[in-house]
Amino acid sequence: IRGAHTADCDPQATPCKGCAPRSADHGTLCEWCYGRLTTDLAAAPGVVHHLRELGRPFASAAPPSDLRHYRDPAEGDIRPAEWDAADELHAMLASWALTILEEHPDGASMAGPEEVGAWHTRYGTTVGVHEAKATARLARWLIDRIEWAAGQEWAAEMRREVGEVLATTTARWPVVETRSRTVAGVSCVRCSRESLVYTPTTFYRASPEIRCSHPECGRLYTEDEFDGTIGRLAIKRGYVA
């Protein structure tokens, strides 16, 4: 959401670019923001893997042998900027997991994400990552609780921070992925526009992403929903008996 229409705004004279407020379909988030948050969380592990691989040749020394505690780079190891960026991304996601654990009504009895492969201070704070699988587990944990998180007053801030950190990181270190492609001839079940986009799986995303690309909609599809839509289209066009 870029901002609300003003009193003298005429969407008919100046085509709307998606600045009008949209209805909150998931807690306090609109369909578009909810879909973007889900997509960004799913993409984070692949970005961390990419950053760790980019930085590996430039690491002048191996990480400390004691993986239970995080060591400041000033202690002797020269860490690549790519690894620092991976640390920041993972730590940011971990901070939102901690927020959920603190505020969820079942948080006291809820098991947090498995943190093997992450950097921690001696006080237990998550401050980085040395295995992308740790980010994959963290992202999956967050996605499984995203519906509850979307209903909280800080959901918009979570959506903004996750999106900005991921966008800034991938802008500096672009990730080469299989290109997304439009799905011709298939209409979105929510807005009826032919605006579906299909993005194949990536290194750490086991399922493809299928979403409506129109900013006023942004509906995210499961594989079963998408297969059903394609199946109905085939029957309608006479491709299937």
C-alpha positions as CSV (number, residue, x, y, z in Angstrom):
1,I,0.0,0.0,0.0
2,R,1.7,3.2,-1.2
3,G,-0.8,5.6,0.6
4,A,-4.4,6.5,0.7
5,H,-6.3,8.5,-2.0
6,T,-6.6,12.2,-1.2
7,A,-9.9,14.2,-1.4
8,D,-8.9,15.6,-4.8
9,C,-7.7,12.3,-6.3
10,D,-9.5,11.2,-9.4
11,P,-8.7,7.6,-10.2
12,Q,-10.5,7.9,-13.5
13,A,-8.4,10.8,-14.7
14,T,-5.2,9.3,-13.4
15,P,-5.1,5.5,-13.5
16,C,-4.6,4.0,-10.0
17,K,-1.2,2.5,-9.4
18,G,-2.4,0.4,-6.5
19,C,-2.3,3.3,-3.9
20,A,-5.9,2.9,-2.7
21,P,-6.3,1.0,0.6
22,R,-7.3,-2.6,0.1
23,S,-9.6,-4.7,2.4
24,A,-7.9,-6.7,5.1
25,D,-8.6,-10.3,4.1
26,H,-6.1,-11.9,6.5
27,G,-6.2,-10.2,9.9
28,T,-4.8,-6.8,9.3
29,L,-3.2,-7.6,6.0
30,C,-4.7,-7.4,2.5
31,E,-4.5,-10.4,0.1
32,W,-1.5,-8.8,-1.7
33,C,0.6,-8.1,1.4
34,Y,-0.3,-11.5,2.9
35,G,0.9,-13.2,-0.3
36,R,4.1,-11.1,-0.5
37,L,5.0,-11.9,3.2
38,T,4.4,-15.6,2.5
39,T,6.5,-15.5,-0.7
40,D,9.3,-13.5,1.0
41,L,9.5,-16.0,3.9
42,A,9.7,-18.9,1.4
43,A,12.4,-17.2,-0.6
44,A,14.7,-16.3,2.4
45,P,16.4,-19.7,2.8
46,G,17.4,-19.7,-0.9
47,V,18.9,-16.2,-0.5
48,V,20.9,-17.3,2.6
49,H,22.2,-20.3,0.7
50,H,23.2,-18.0,-2.1
51,L,25.0,-15.6,0.2
52,R,26.9,-18.4,2.0
53,E,28.1,-19.8,-1.3
54,L,29.1,-16.4,-2.6
55,G,31.2,-15.6,0.5
56,R,32.8,-19.0,0.9
57,P,35.8,-18.3,-1.5
58,F,36.5,-15.0,0.3
59,A,36.6,-16.3,3.8
60,S,40.2,-15.9,5.0
61,A,39.7,-18.3,7.9
62,A,37.3,-21.0,8.9
63,P,34.5,-20.2,11.4
64,P,35.3,-20.8,15.0
65,S,35.1,-24.5,16.0
66,D,32.8,-23.7,18.9
67,L,29.5,-23.4,17.0
68,R,27.5,-22.9,20.2
69,H,28.5,-19.3,20.5
70,Y,28.8,-16.4,18.1
71,R,32.2,-14.8,17.9
72,D,32.7,-11.2,16.9
73,P,34.7,-10.8,13.6
74,A,37.0,-8.4,15.5
75,E,38.4,-11.5,17.4
76,G,40.4,-12.5,14.4
77,D,38.3,-13.9,11.6
78,I,37.7,-11.8,8.5
79,R,34.1,-12.5,7.4
80,P,32.8,-11.8,3.9
81,A,30.1,-9.1,3.6
82,E,27.9,-11.8,2.0
83,W,28.0,-13.8,5.3
84,D,27.2,-10.7,7.3
85,A,24.2,-10.1,5.1
86,A,23.1,-13.8,5.6
87,D,23.5,-13.3,9.4
88,E,21.3,-10.2,9.3
89,L,18.6,-11.8,7.3
90,H,18.4,-14.9,9.5
91,A,18.6,-12.9,12.8
92,M,15.7,-10.6,11.6
93,L,13.5,-13.6,10.9
94,A,14.5,-15.1,14.3
95,S,13.4,-11.9,16.0
96,W,9.9,-12.3,14.6
97,A,9.8,-15.9,15.7
98,L,10.7,-14.7,19.2
99,T,7.9,-12.1,19.0
100,I,5.4,-14.8,18.1
101,L,6.6,-17.0,21.0
102,E,6.3,-14.1,23.4
103,E,2.8,-12.9,22.4
104,H,1.0,-16.1,21.2
105,P,-1.5,-17.3,23.7
106,D,0.1,-20.8,23.6
107,G,3.6,-19.4,23.4
108,A,4.7,-20.7,26.7
109,S,4.0,-24.3,25.6
110,M,4.9,-23.8,22.0
111,A,8.2,-25.3,20.6
112,G,10.3,-22.8,18.7
113,P,12.0,-23.5,15.5
114,E,15.0,-25.9,15.5
115,E,18.1,-23.7,15.7
116,V,20.9,-26.1,14.8
117,G,23.0,-24.3,12.3
118,A,22.5,-20.8,13.6
119,W,24.9,-18.5,15.4
120,H,24.0,-17.6,19.1
121,T,25.5,-15.3,21.7
122,R,26.3,-16.9,25.0
123,Y,23.0,-15.5,26.3
124,G,21.1,-17.5,23.6
125,T,20.2,-14.7,21.2
126,T,20.1,-15.7,17.6
127,V,22.5,-13.4,15.6
128,G,23.4,-15.3,12.4
129,V,23.5,-18.5,10.5
130,H,26.2,-20.9,9.1
131,E,23.8,-23.4,7.5
132,A,21.0,-22.4,5.2
133,K,18.9,-25.4,6.4
134,A,18.5,-23.5,9.7
135,T,16.9,-20.6,7.8
136,A,14.7,-23.1,5.9
137,R,13.4,-24.5,9.2
138,L,12.9,-21.0,10.7
139,A,11.0,-19.8,7.6
140,R,8.7,-22.9,7.6
141,W,8.0,-22.3,11.3
142,L,7.0,-18.7,10.6
143,I,4.9,-19.6,7.5
144,D,3.0,-22.2,9.6
145,R,2.0,-19.4,12.0
146,I,1.5,-16.6,9.5
147,E,-2.3,-16.6,9.8
148,W,-2.1,-15.8,13.5
149,A,0.7,-13.2,12.9
150,A,-1.4,-11.5,10.3
151,G,-4.0,-10.7,12.9
152,Q,-1.6,-8.8,15.2
153,E,-1.1,-5.0,15.2
154,W,2.6,-5.5,14.2
155,A,1.8,-7.6,11.1
156,A,2.3,-4.6,8.7
157,E,5.7,-3.9,10.3
158,M,6.7,-7.6,9.9
159,R,5.6,-7.4,6.2
160,R,7.5,-4.2,5.7
161,E,10.7,-5.3,7.4
162,V,10.9,-8.8,5.8
163,G,10.2,-7.3,2.4
164,E,12.7,-4.5,2.7
165,V,15.6,-6.6,4.0
166,L,15.0,-9.3,1.4
167,A,14.7,-6.7,-1.4
168,T,17.8,-4.8,-0.3
169,T,19.9,-8.0,0.0
170,T,18.9,-9.4,-3.4
171,A,19.4,-6.1,-5.1
172,R,23.1,-6.1,-3.9
173,W,23.6,-9.8,-4.5
174,P,21.1,-10.9,-7.2
175,V,19.9,-14.5,-7.0
176,V,19.6,-16.2,-10.4
177,E,16.4,-18.2,-10.3
178,T,14.2,-19.9,-12.9
179,R,12.2,-17.3,-14.6
180,S,8.5,-16.8,-13.7
181,R,6.1,-17.1,-16.5
182,T,2.5,-16.0,-17.0
183,V,-0.2,-18.6,-17.3
184,A,-2.0,-17.8,-20.5
185,G,-5.7,-18.4,-20.8
186,V,-6.3,-19.0,-17.0
187,S,-8.3,-16.5,-15.0
188,C,-7.8,-15.8,-11.3
189,V,-10.8,-17.2,-9.3
190,R,-10.7,-14.1,-7.1
191,C,-10.5,-11.2,-9.5
192,S,-11.3,-12.9,-12.8
193,R,-8.3,-11.4,-14.5
194,E,-5.8,-13.4,-16.6
195,S,-2.9,-12.4,-14.4
196,L,-1.6,-15.7,-12.9
197,V,2.2,-16.0,-12.7
198,Y,3.9,-19.4,-12.1
199,T,7.4,-19.5,-10.5
200,P,9.1,-22.9,-10.4
201,T,10.8,-24.3,-7.3
202,T,14.1,-22.9,-6.1
203,F,16.9,-24.5,-4.1
204,Y,15.1,-24.3,-0.7
205,R,11.5,-23.9,-1.9
206,A,10.0,-27.3,-2.5
207,S,6.8,-26.1,-4.0
208,P,6.3,-23.7,-7.0
209,E,4.7,-20.3,-6.4
210,I,1.5,-19.5,-8.2
211,R,0.0,-16.1,-7.6
212,C,-2.2,-13.4,-9.1
213,S,0.2,-10.6,-10.2
214,H,-2.5,-7.9,-10.1
215,P,-1.8,-5.5,-7.2
216,E,-5.5,-5.3,-6.3
217,C,-5.7,-9.0,-5.8
218,G,-2.4,-10.9,-5.2
219,R,-4.2,-14.2,-4.4
220,L,-1.7,-17.1,-3.7
221,Y,-2.6,-20.6,-4.9
222,T,-1.7,-24.0,-3.6
223,E,-0.6,-26.6,-6.1
224,D,-3.9,-28.4,-5.7
225,E,-5.9,-25.3,-6.4
226,F,-3.9,-24.5,-9.4
227,D,-4.1,-28.0,-10.8
228,G,-7.9,-27.9,-10.3
229,T,-8.1,-24.6,-12.1
230,I,-6.2,-25.9,-15.1
231,G,-8.3,-29.1,-15.0
232,R,-11.5,-27.1,-15.2
233,L,-10.2,-25.0,-18.1
234,A,-9.2,-28.2,-20.0
235,I,-12.7,-29.7,-19.6
236,K,-14.3,-26.4,-20.6
237,R,-12.3,-26.2,-23.8
238,G,-12.9,-29.8,-24.6
239,Y,-9.4,-31.1,-24.1
240,V,-10.5,-33.7,-21.6
241,A,-13.4,-36.1,-22.3
